Amino acid sequence: MSALAHEPATTSSAIPATDFAGRYQELAELAGRLIHEIKNHLGTLSLNLQLLREEFQNPTTPRERRALQRIQQLQQECQRLADLSSEFLRFARVGQLQRRPENLAALIQELAEFVTPSLQQKGIELQTFVPADLPTVWLDRDLFQQALLNLILNAEQAMPHGGLITVQAELLGDSVQLSIIDTGEGMTAEVLAQVFRPFFSTRKGGSGLGLPITRRIVEAHGGTIRIQSEPGRGTRVDILLPTTGEESATA
């Protein structure tokens, strides 16, 4: 008898996939209600701050000027909390997708046309190299465009003095690899190890949810995402998406 036969029996505590999905959906709904309540209170607070600000709109004493400055700071913090709440809500609600067959080249071209004017104002060039004959990819169009927009905005923020963003795609076996490459500042290994951790950000005022949301969206599509970066040499993000049929996409 082999040694394995003498091992004591173990009981698995793993949660079945169906139960996990149900619990995740319940948690997402609870998070949504909580964020909704928080935003309601923030709205009330912001309204009262605006009314208070109007009373100090024309300060005549140093005390009134200090009061106005503090009110403005509180308004900025309220707006930041509102933005953070919206970001977290998007993070929590990435679950079931509304997928359909999409032409990846057309989707990227549409996004490029949207972001190019803003990038050009900051001295950033956007190039796309996406074959028109790529196979159809089953995507939730709005969510996936949001993920790509997050990546392009990250690249933009890494190039304060201008640069180049390249978006390219190629077929790799049964998958499509989509790459976003920038010539920005790059990241250290320490920062790179934490970029997918919720609320981690090196940018002042950043929510730290852009990349975690992006990863959630990619993984919800059955894909993977990998980031390579080095200080002074830019960043490359590779997304690998399966080229599945309808029966796989709706399973």
Backbone bond lengths (Angstrom), bond angles and torsions (degrees), N, CA, C in turn:
res aa  C-N    CA-C-N  psi(-1)  N-CA   C-N-CA  omega(-1)  CA-C   N-CA-C  phi
1 M - - - 1.465 - - 1.518 108.77 -
2 S 1.292 117.55 137.10 1.453 121.21 -177.00 1.516 110.86 -75.14
3 A 1.321 115.15 160.41 1.454 119.86 179.92 1.519 111.88 -62.62
4 L 1.343 115.71 -29.23 1.462 118.98 -179.07 1.517 111.70 -62.87
5 A 1.320 116.95 -27.43 1.457 120.41 -177.44 1.518 111.58 -68.12
6 H 1.318 117.89 -21.54 1.455 121.12 -178.67 1.516 113.04 -90.68
7 E 1.333 117.36 -3.58 1.455 119.89 179.47 1.522 110.04 -68.56
8 P 1.323 118.89 136.75 1.459 120.48 178.78 1.515 111.57 -65.70
9 A 1.307 114.84 147.70 1.461 119.35 178.69 1.520 109.53 -66.87
10 T 1.313 116.20 146.13 1.468 121.08 178.99 1.512 109.35 -120.97
11 T 1.305 115.88 152.48 1.458 121.69 178.31 1.516 108.89 -109.35
12 S 1.307 116.57 125.52 1.460 120.37 -178.62 1.512 110.08 -78.04
13 S 1.337 115.70 137.37 1.460 120.69 177.05 1.526 111.52 -105.25
14 A 1.344 115.90 10.62 1.463 119.82 -178.01 1.517 110.62 -64.58
15 I 1.316 116.33 142.79 1.458 122.01 178.85 1.520 108.94 -87.47
16 P 1.352 118.86 126.36 1.468 120.12 177.65 1.514 110.72 -54.54
17 A 1.339 115.68 148.59 1.461 120.65 -175.74 1.524 111.95 -56.59
18 T 1.355 116.61 -39.01 1.462 119.03 -179.03 1.518 111.05 -66.21
19 D 1.367 116.95 -40.63 1.459 120.08 178.19 1.521 110.71 -65.73
20 F 1.338 115.61 -40.03 1.465 119.59 -179.80 1.527 110.22 -62.30
21 A 1.331 116.10 -43.92 1.467 119.66 179.82 1.517 110.72 -61.22
22 G 1.363 115.91 -41.18 1.455 119.90 179.11 1.509 112.56 -64.71
23 R 1.336 115.29 -42.62 1.462 119.66 179.80 1.523 111.01 -67.66
24 Y 1.320 115.72 -37.80 1.470 119.18 178.22 1.522 110.34 -63.48
25 Q 1.339 116.18 -42.85 1.458 120.01 180.00 1.528 110.48 -63.07
26 E 1.338 116.07 -40.64 1.461 120.07 178.64 1.525 110.78 -63.72
27 L 1.344 116.41 -42.68 1.456 120.46 178.91 1.527 111.19 -64.11
28 A 1.326 115.87 -40.38 1.467 119.81 179.17 1.524 110.99 -63.19
29 E 1.342 116.32 -39.63 1.460 119.61 178.96 1.524 111.50 -66.64
30 L 1.351 116.38 -41.31 1.466 120.16 177.72 1.520 110.52 -63.37
31 A 1.339 116.10 -41.83 1.465 120.13 178.53 1.525 110.21 -62.70
32 G 1.330 115.82 -39.67 1.454 120.02 179.18 1.521 112.08 -62.42
33 R 1.345 116.74 -42.70 1.464 119.96 179.05 1.527 111.36 -65.87
34 L 1.343 115.60 -41.75 1.461 119.81 179.62 1.530 110.69 -62.04
35 I 1.337 116.39 -46.95 1.462 119.95 -179.49 1.530 110.40 -63.68
36 H 1.333 116.45 -37.33 1.469 120.19 178.17 1.520 110.51 -60.73
37 E 1.343 116.48 -43.31 1.465 120.32 178.83 1.525 110.88 -65.12
38 I 1.322 116.11 -43.37 1.469 120.01 179.32 1.525 110.58 -60.01
39 K 1.337 116.48 -43.66 1.468 119.82 -178.70 1.531 111.07 -67.08
40 N 1.328 117.16 -33.01 1.469 119.41 176.29 1.528 110.76 -62.56
41 H 1.340 115.73 -46.35 1.464 119.69 179.19 1.523 111.47 -65.98
42 L 1.335 116.33 -37.84 1.459 119.50 177.30 1.524 110.96 -63.57
43 G 1.329 115.83 -37.17 1.459 119.50 178.16 1.518 111.71 -62.99
44 T 1.341 115.76 -42.66 1.464 120.10 177.86 1.528 110.81 -64.01
45 L 1.333 115.61 -43.54 1.465 120.20 179.28 1.531 110.98 -63.32
46 S 1.331 116.49 -43.14 1.461 120.45 -179.69 1.528 111.57 -63.36
47 L 1.334 116.25 -39.62 1.467 120.49 179.56 1.525 110.70 -63.08
48 N 1.330 116.36 -44.50 1.457 119.66 -179.79 1.525 111.94 -67.76
49 L 1.322 116.77 -35.45 1.465 119.81 176.05 1.522 110.98 -65.06
50 Q 1.349 115.93 -38.05 1.457 119.36 178.57 1.530 110.85 -64.55
51 L 1.343 116.55 -41.17 1.463 120.35 177.57 1.528 110.85 -64.49
52 L 1.332 115.33 -40.02 1.454 119.58 178.58 1.523 111.08 -66.63
53 R 1.325 115.63 -38.28 1.464 119.85 179.30 1.519 111.20 -62.67
54 E 1.322 116.49 -38.12 1.461 120.04 -179.82 1.527 111.76 -62.79
55 E 1.333 116.34 -29.55 1.455 119.51 178.72 1.528 112.31 -71.74
56 F 1.335 116.09 -21.89 1.466 121.08 179.80 1.528 111.31 -111.23
57 Q 1.332 116.54 22.07 1.459 120.22 -173.04 1.531 112.47 -62.77
58 N 1.310 116.25 -30.74 1.468 120.83 179.59 1.532 109.55 -123.85
59 P 1.345 116.19 73.97 1.480 119.38 -176.38 1.522 111.43 -67.09
60 T 1.326 115.10 140.49 1.466 120.16 -179.00 1.520 112.62 -116.83
61 T 1.320 117.15 -11.02 1.462 120.40 -179.50 1.526 109.20 -125.76
62 P 1.342 117.03 159.19 1.472 119.26 176.16 1.520 112.33 -56.93
63 R 1.318 117.26 -37.04 1.463 120.28 179.34 1.525 111.31 -63.34
64 E 1.314 117.38 -42.43 1.462 120.87 179.38 1.528 111.00 -67.65
65 R 1.327 116.70 -36.46 1.468 119.61 178.00 1.524 110.84 -65.85
66 R 1.346 116.72 -39.85 1.469 120.00 177.16 1.529 110.57 -65.47
67 A 1.321 115.60 -39.28 1.468 119.24 179.08 1.526 110.92 -63.28
68 L 1.343 116.73 -43.32 1.460 120.67 179.11 1.532 110.85 -62.59
69 Q 1.323 116.21 -41.18 1.464 120.15 179.70 1.528 111.10 -62.12
70 R 1.326 116.70 -41.79 1.459 120.44 179.81 1.532 111.55 -67.89
71 I 1.306 115.85 -37.76 1.471 119.30 176.76 1.529 110.04 -62.03
72 Q 1.325 116.91 -44.32 1.471 120.81 178.87 1.527 111.55 -62.00
73 Q 1.325 116.84 -38.93 1.456 120.41 177.72 1.522 111.01 -64.31
74 L 1.334 115.92 -41.64 1.463 119.73 177.90 1.527 111.22 -64.63
75 Q 1.323 116.95 -38.10 1.461 120.06 177.16 1.531 111.00 -62.89
76 Q 1.320 116.68 -40.89 1.457 120.47 178.30 1.522 111.42 -63.42
77 E 1.343 116.47 -40.06 1.460 120.45 178.59 1.528 111.25 -67.06
78 C 1.313 116.87 -38.25 1.469 120.59 176.82 1.527 110.59 -62.04
79 Q 1.330 115.95 -43.22 1.457 119.53 179.12 1.515 110.89 -64.67
80 R 1.333 116.49 -39.80 1.461 120.06 178.86 1.529 110.45 -63.58
81 L 1.331 117.54 -42.21 1.460 120.60 178.03 1.529 111.28 -64.87
82 A 1.336 116.31 -37.66 1.472 119.61 177.74 1.524 110.39 -64.79
83 D 1.332 116.85 -43.54 1.466 120.51 178.65 1.527 110.72 -64.09
84 L 1.341 116.35 -42.51 1.458 120.78 179.61 1.521 110.97 -63.59
85 S 1.330 116.59 -38.83 1.466 121.01 178.28 1.524 110.90 -62.61
86 S 1.328 115.79 -42.49 1.472 119.62 179.08 1.519 111.27 -64.56
87 E 1.358 116.27 -41.39 1.464 120.47 178.14 1.520 110.76 -62.75
88 F 1.332 116.67 -44.41 1.461 119.69 -179.18 1.523 111.14 -64.69
89 L 1.320 116.43 -37.00 1.457 120.23 178.74 1.521 110.35 -62.36
90 R 1.334 117.07 -41.23 1.460 120.03 176.62 1.528 110.59 -63.77
91 F 1.329 115.93 -39.37 1.470 120.60 179.14 1.525 110.75 -62.58
92 A 1.329 116.98 -44.38 1.462 121.25 -175.95 1.521 112.46 -71.45
93 R 1.333 117.02 -28.86 1.465 119.53 -172.17 1.521 114.55 -96.70
94 V 1.332 117.28 6.63 1.466 118.68 174.78 1.526 107.39 -73.84
95 G 1.273 116.83 99.01 1.456 121.86 -177.75 1.512 110.20 -138.42
96 Q 1.337 115.84 -111.68 1.455 119.44 178.88 1.521 110.24 -65.75
97 L 1.313 114.94 139.04 1.458 121.07 -177.31 1.521 111.29 -107.32
98 Q 1.312 115.06 153.61 1.457 121.14 171.68 1.531 106.64 -103.43
99 R 1.341 115.59 85.23 1.469 119.26 -172.79 1.525 112.08 -96.22
100 R 1.310 113.09 148.54 1.455 120.48 174.44 1.527 107.68 -153.20
101 P 1.321 118.05 163.51 1.468 119.49 -178.45 1.519 111.26 -64.82
102 E 1.339 115.80 129.52 1.459 120.83 -177.61 1.521 110.47 -128.68
103 N 1.317 114.43 144.05 1.457 121.98 172.38 1.526 107.50 -84.79
104 L 1.327 116.51 108.29 1.458 120.98 -174.20 1.533 111.64 -62.64
105 A 1.337 116.54 -37.93 1.467 119.88 179.73 1.526 110.91 -61.65
106 A 1.329 116.94 -43.26 1.467 120.56 -179.62 1.527 110.77 -68.18
107 L 1.332 116.74 -38.75 1.462 121.12 179.95 1.533 110.88 -62.48
108 I 1.337 116.07 -44.31 1.461 120.59 -178.98 1.527 110.91 -69.23
109 Q 1.327 116.85 -38.02 1.458 120.44 178.35 1.532 110.72 -62.54
110 E 1.311 116.37 -40.57 1.466 120.74 178.25 1.527 110.33 -63.10
111 L 1.335 116.53 -44.14 1.461 120.13 179.05 1.529 111.16 -65.48
112 A 1.331 116.22 -40.01 1.471 120.41 179.91 1.525 111.17 -61.71
113 E 1.316 117.25 -42.48 1.464 121.16 179.14 1.524 110.84 -63.20
114 F 1.328 116.14 -31.55 1.468 120.88 -179.10 1.528 111.64 -72.73
115 V 1.338 117.44 -43.13 1.467 120.45 -172.59 1.526 113.94 -91.81
116 T 1.333 118.62 -19.25 1.461 120.84 -173.98 1.529 114.17 -57.46
117 P 1.336 120.90 -46.15 1.473 119.35 -179.58 1.535 112.61 -57.35
118 S 1.325 117.31 -42.18 1.464 120.49 179.74 1.524 111.26 -66.71
119 L 1.332 116.49 -40.27 1.465 120.23 -179.69 1.533 110.54 -66.35
120 Q 1.310 116.81 -40.83 1.467 120.49 -178.71 1.520 111.61 -62.03
121 Q 1.326 117.01 -34.95 1.456 120.47 178.73 1.525 111.27 -63.32
122 K 1.325 117.00 -22.58 1.463 121.77 -178.15 1.526 111.59 -105.55
123 G 1.339 116.02 14.17 1.453 120.25 177.11 1.517 114.30 72.47
124 I 1.318 116.60 27.58 1.463 121.19 -178.81 1.527 109.15 -112.19
125 E 1.313 115.86 129.02 1.465 122.06 177.20 1.524 109.14 -97.87
126 L 1.319 116.03 138.26 1.463 121.75 177.09 1.517 109.26 -114.96
127 Q 1.325 116.49 123.01 1.463 122.39 176.78 1.521 109.28 -116.74
128 T 1.325 116.02 140.65 1.470 120.58 177.74 1.524 109.44 -125.44
129 F 1.327 115.16 135.39 1.462 122.53 176.48 1.526 107.49 -132.26
130 V 1.317 114.69 86.63 1.467 120.51 -176.28 1.521 108.77 -126.94
131 P 1.330 118.99 112.22 1.468 121.23 -179.74 1.519 111.64 -57.50
132 A 1.308 115.52 137.04 1.468 119.97 -179.60 1.518 112.30 -72.06
133 D 1.353 117.49 -19.00 1.461 120.14 -175.81 1.525 112.99 -97.88
134 L 1.327 117.49 19.59 1.462 118.97 175.25 1.524 109.81 -62.39
135 P 1.342 117.69 147.29 1.462 118.95 177.46 1.524 111.23 -65.30
136 T 1.316 115.32 157.26 1.464 120.97 177.28 1.524 110.12 -61.00
137 V 1.322 115.76 139.63 1.467 121.54 176.54 1.529 107.81 -117.97
138 W 1.332 115.92 133.73 1.462 120.32 -179.11 1.521 109.27 -83.32
139 L 1.340 116.08 114.17 1.458 120.93 -172.98 1.526 111.46 -136.77
140 D 1.321 114.45 152.67 1.455 121.22 161.43 1.521 104.27 -86.22
141 R 1.309 116.61 102.18 1.466 121.77 -167.92 1.534 112.47 -55.84
142 D 1.335 117.09 -49.14 1.457 120.01 -176.14 1.527 111.65 -63.88
143 L 1.334 116.06 -45.71 1.461 119.33 -178.96 1.521 111.44 -65.56
144 F 1.329 116.81 -41.52 1.460 118.62 -177.64 1.529 110.76 -69.07
145 Q 1.318 117.44 -37.49 1.465 118.95 175.44 1.520 110.97 -64.11
146 Q 1.325 116.97 -34.31 1.457 119.89 175.95 1.522 110.78 -62.71
147 A 1.345 116.05 -41.80 1.467 120.02 178.86 1.523 110.87 -61.82
148 L 1.329 117.15 -44.99 1.465 120.43 179.08 1.527 111.24 -66.17
149 L 1.312 116.76 -38.70 1.464 119.82 178.47 1.524 110.69 -62.62
150 N 1.347 117.26 -40.24 1.464 120.80 176.45 1.527 110.64 -57.06
151 L 1.331 116.72 -43.00 1.463 121.01 -178.19 1.523 111.46 -68.04
152 I 1.330 116.64 -40.35 1.465 119.96 179.66 1.531 110.37 -67.59
153 L 1.328 117.43 -39.22 1.461 120.56 177.64 1.525 110.89 -64.81
154 N 1.334 117.14 -38.25 1.464 120.43 176.31 1.527 110.25 -62.14
155 A 1.337 115.53 -43.03 1.467 119.45 179.23 1.523 110.21 -63.98
156 E 1.324 116.88 -41.48 1.467 121.21 178.46 1.526 111.23 -58.93
157 Q 1.332 116.47 -44.36 1.464 120.63 -178.18 1.524 111.84 -68.12
158 A 1.338 117.21 -22.48 1.464 120.80 179.18 1.525 112.07 -84.25
159 M 1.351 117.07 -1.10 1.469 121.01 -178.48 1.522 110.65 -127.70
160 P 1.321 118.52 66.94 1.470 120.83 -177.38 1.522 113.38 -63.86
161 H 1.329 117.15 -19.11 1.465 120.63 -179.02 1.533 112.08 -110.44
162 G 1.320 116.22 19.79 1.456 120.28 179.93 1.517 112.12 91.04
163 G 1.333 115.42 171.01 1.456 120.17 -179.21 1.516 111.04 160.59
164 L 1.307 115.35 -155.32 1.461 122.11 -174.59 1.521 110.63 -132.07
165 I 1.329 115.66 132.66 1.465 122.06 171.45 1.527 107.08 -114.78
166 T 1.317 116.00 127.59 1.466 121.44 178.47 1.519 108.97 -115.95
167 V 1.330 115.71 128.50 1.463 121.56 174.76 1.522 107.11 -114.72
168 Q 1.317 116.80 120.45 1.464 120.03 -178.90 1.521 110.15 -137.14
169 A 1.325 115.50 157.26 1.457 120.69 -179.23 1.518 109.38 -142.19
170 E 1.331 114.73 151.61 1.457 120.44 176.86 1.527 109.39 -153.98
171 L 1.328 115.31 156.77 1.454 121.50 178.20 1.522 109.04 -88.24
172 L 1.327 116.05 126.27 1.464 122.32 177.43 1.522 108.02 -124.49
173 G 1.325 116.32 95.76 1.463 120.01 -178.37 1.516 110.83 63.54
174 D 1.344 116.10 -122.11 1.458 121.26 179.58 1.526 112.32 -94.90
175 S 1.324 116.77 16.66 1.464 120.69 -177.87 1.523 110.08 -131.27
176 V 1.322 114.39 159.11 1.464 121.40 171.87 1.521 107.52 -109.68
177 Q 1.322 115.92 129.34 1.460 120.04 175.68 1.524 108.80 -101.88
178 L 1.313 115.06 123.87 1.454 122.47 177.99 1.526 107.59 -111.50
179 S 1.318 117.14 127.29 1.461 121.59 -176.41 1.526 110.75 -122.23
180 I 1.335 115.34 136.36 1.461 122.30 173.99 1.524 106.52 -118.94
181 I 1.329 116.21 116.56 1.468 121.96 -173.25 1.523 108.98 -121.37
182 D 1.332 116.94 131.32 1.460 119.23 177.83 1.521 110.97 -125.30
183 T 1.307 115.85 162.41 1.466 122.43 179.21 1.522 110.41 -105.43
184 G 1.322 116.08 32.48 1.455 121.43 -174.82 1.511 114.53 -81.10
185 E 1.324 114.45 -159.71 1.460 121.48 -173.27 1.518 113.70 -70.98
186 G 1.332 117.20 -23.61 1.456 119.96 -177.88 1.520 112.20 77.46
187 M 1.335 115.98 176.22 1.461 121.91 -177.59 1.515 110.55 -131.44
188 T 1.319 115.53 149.99 1.456 120.17 173.67 1.521 109.17 -74.73
189 A 1.320 116.08 164.60 1.470 120.50 178.39 1.519 110.74 -61.53
190 E 1.331 117.26 -34.60 1.467 120.84 -179.34 1.522 111.25 -66.42
191 V 1.322 116.23 -42.72 1.465 119.91 178.41 1.523 110.34 -69.06
192 L 1.316 116.40 -43.01 1.464 121.52 -178.45 1.525 111.43 -58.29
193 A 1.327 116.62 -34.46 1.462 120.49 -178.81 1.526 112.87 -69.25
194 Q 1.341 116.91 -14.15 1.465 119.45 -174.57 1.523 113.97 -117.45
195 V 1.320 118.10 1.21 1.467 119.70 -170.03 1.526 113.54 -63.96
196 F 1.337 117.85 -23.60 1.456 119.66 -179.93 1.530 112.23 -94.75
197 R 1.314 116.94 4.66 1.459 120.24 179.18 1.523 108.95 -82.50
198 P 1.344 117.85 123.72 1.466 120.01 -178.79 1.522 112.35 -55.21
199 F 1.332 115.42 136.29 1.459 126.53 177.14 1.529 113.64 75.05
200 F 1.335 117.49 4.54 1.460 118.89 173.98 1.520 108.45 -85.40
201 S 1.334 116.26 127.32 1.461 120.26 179.12 1.521 109.31 -151.99
202 T 1.319 115.83 141.70 1.458 121.07 174.58 1.525 110.86 -98.23
203 R 1.308 116.03 -2.29 1.473 120.97 -177.17 1.517 109.75 -101.65
204 K 1.321 116.79 128.54 1.456 120.93 179.49 1.523 110.08 -60.23
205 G 1.316 115.34 125.53 1.458 119.84 -179.49 1.511 113.87 86.85
206 G 1.338 118.11 -2.96 1.459 120.99 179.43 1.521 111.51 -73.65
207 S 1.332 116.22 146.09 1.466 119.64 -179.07 1.520 112.32 -78.51
208 G 1.333 117.00 -23.94 1.457 119.22 -176.09 1.517 112.99 72.70
209 L 1.345 117.26 19.74 1.470 120.38 -179.31 1.519 112.81 -116.77
210 G 1.340 117.95 -8.06 1.467 119.70 -177.31 1.511 113.00 -59.41
211 L 1.332 117.49 -52.90 1.467 120.28 -179.29 1.524 112.92 -71.19
212 P 1.343 120.15 -40.09 1.467 118.16 174.17 1.526 112.94 -59.00
213 I 1.339 117.20 -39.53 1.468 120.07 177.03 1.527 109.95 -63.56
214 T 1.343 115.94 -43.37 1.453 120.21 179.58 1.521 110.95 -59.56
215 R 1.323 117.42 -44.91 1.460 119.58 179.66 1.522 111.30 -64.60
216 R 1.324 117.10 -40.43 1.467 120.29 178.41 1.522 110.25 -60.25
217 I 1.323 116.88 -41.95 1.465 120.87 -179.09 1.523 110.11 -65.78
218 V 1.323 117.00 -46.51 1.465 120.69 -179.15 1.525 110.30 -61.92
219 E 1.319 117.58 -46.38 1.461 120.66 -178.23 1.525 111.68 -67.84
220 A 1.334 116.93 -32.26 1.466 119.70 175.98 1.522 111.58 -64.59
221 H 1.335 117.10 -23.76 1.463 122.36 175.91 1.529 111.94 -87.80
222 G 1.329 117.28 6.22 1.460 120.22 -178.79 1.515 113.04 79.76
223 G 1.337 117.12 15.16 1.456 120.97 -177.52 1.517 112.92 -104.33
224 T 1.314 115.54 -178.16 1.458 122.47 176.31 1.518 108.97 -131.83
225 I 1.330 115.92 156.58 1.457 121.16 179.06 1.523 108.79 -134.03
226 R 1.320 115.64 137.95 1.463 121.75 -179.68 1.522 108.75 -136.82
227 I 1.327 115.86 140.05 1.462 121.10 -179.81 1.524 109.26 -121.13
228 Q 1.325 115.41 131.54 1.464 122.50 172.50 1.521 107.64 -119.49
229 S 1.325 116.28 134.70 1.462 119.30 -178.41 1.521 110.18 -156.89
230 E 1.324 113.90 155.44 1.463 120.78 178.56 1.521 107.74 -152.53
231 P 1.329 117.39 135.61 1.466 119.53 -179.27 1.530 112.05 -53.65
232 G 1.334 115.42 129.97 1.454 120.80 178.19 1.517 115.08 80.63
233 R 1.345 116.96 -3.46 1.471 119.21 -177.17 1.526 113.16 -125.78
234 G 1.326 116.11 13.08 1.449 118.98 174.53 1.513 114.48 82.28
235 T 1.330 113.92 -172.66 1.468 121.85 -175.43 1.520 110.09 -137.21
236 R 1.325 115.39 143.62 1.470 121.61 176.12 1.529 108.27 -127.32
237 V 1.330 114.88 128.23 1.465 121.37 176.88 1.524 108.03 -114.98
238 D 1.327 116.67 124.45 1.465 121.74 177.80 1.521 109.60 -112.39
239 I 1.323 115.78 126.80 1.465 122.41 175.83 1.518 107.70 -114.36
240 L 1.313 116.48 126.86 1.460 121.95 179.09 1.520 108.40 -109.96
241 L 1.335 116.67 119.56 1.460 122.54 -177.13 1.521 110.58 -118.56
242 P 1.327 117.77 135.75 1.467 119.19 176.77 1.517 111.07 -72.80
243 T 1.311 116.05 144.26 1.470 120.85 173.79 1.517 106.69 -95.82
244 T 1.327 115.88 80.93 1.461 120.95 -172.93 1.510 110.96 -95.13
245 G 1.318 114.09 165.32 1.452 121.05 173.88 1.504 109.64 -92.54
246 E 1.340 116.60 176.26 1.469 121.23 -175.81 1.509 111.85 -61.04
247 E 1.356 116.67 -37.62 1.450 118.81 -176.99 1.514 111.59 -65.52
248 S 1.337 117.97 -32.17 1.464 120.94 177.68 1.508 111.05 -77.68
249 A 1.324 115.70 -38.98 1.454 119.37 -175.73 1.511 112.86 -66.97
250 T 1.334 117.23 -29.22 1.464 120.10 -176.58 1.510 111.47 -101.40
251 A 1.336 117.50 4.69 1.469 119.26 -178.94 1.520 110.90 -69.26
